Amino acid sequence: MKTRAQYIHELFAHEPDGLRAIRSAMTNPDDQISVPPEDGRLLQLLVSMIGAKKIVEIGTLGGYSSTWMSRALPDDGVIYTLEHEPRRANIAEEHFKKYAAGQHIEVIRGRALDNLPDLSSKGPFDLIFIDADKINYANYLDWAEVNVRRGGLIVGDNTFLFNAVLDNQTTDRVRETALAAMQDFNTRLANPEKYLSMMLDTGQGMTVAKKL
Ligand SMILES: C[S@@+](CC[C@H](N)C(=O)[O-])C[C@H]1O[C@@H](n2cnc3c(N)ncnc32)[C@H](O)[C@@H]1O
């Protein structure tokens, strides 16, 4: 019998050629941490639903999720995507040239927390997608909640934190600091006075919040 995930994957997560090429090119085992096609499609849908034109992504890797989002952007849309590993930033730029609407995507190199303050001048933003080091999720949210427009979206990936948030338990893989940051992130975004929000039971958990 098929699982629900297989059914969704087969019916809704058709991966266009360019997207498949990006994922196939990420052969280094350490690099196989892009969102799955289902989540790429979901991000594209969110971008399209709110008519986003200005997006920030924290955590570029090889450009897979950015490329999904770029495919819902209008011609004058832009994505600023932040990556601290030069090798990954280089790969992403190559991928954007080949497979994305390259003029829409700017890779900002270096530690995200160092670069976000300068990026504020380009805002406010329609959608901010957080998909980088878990320990800084609460810090990224501090920046995002000021720099997303009213009605815009803050989206966080991996927000189950490998299930550590469920019972508030550290594991071999999840230290106390990352657990505390993710609990803070989800709890703040669940506040109905500030956000209309939901946590989606994607494989890794995706928290989606519209700023009120
Ligand atoms: C899960 S991957 C991003 C996946 C990508 N969003 C996708 O789905 O295609 C996380 C990325 O964040 C980068 N990263 C981690 N910590 C960072 C930091 N402090 N500043 C900028 N980038 C960081 C990592 O090098 C890695 O490429």
The ligand as an ORCA input file, in Angstrom:
! r2SCAN-3c Opt
* xyz 0 1
  C      19.285     23.121      4.990
  S      20.457     23.972      4.041
  C      19.459     25.030      3.026
  C      18.684     24.284      2.001
  C      18.059     25.157      0.937
  N      17.171     26.145      1.539
  C      17.280     24.305     -0.022
  O      16.246     23.754      0.377
  O      17.714     24.168     -1.159
  C      21.120     25.133      5.164
  C      22.167     26.060      4.553
  O      22.409     27.126      5.467
  C      23.779     27.436      5.455
  N      24.088     28.082      6.728
  C      24.207     27.500      7.948
  N      24.479     28.409      8.876
  C      24.550     29.603      8.255
  C      24.812     30.940      8.696
  N      25.055     31.213      9.975
  N      24.785     31.921      7.786
  C      24.518     31.658      6.471
  N      24.290     30.415      5.996
  C      24.301     29.406      6.873
  C      24.455     26.080      5.274
  O      25.775     26.211      4.756
  C      23.500     25.387      4.315
  O      23.897     25.553      2.979
*
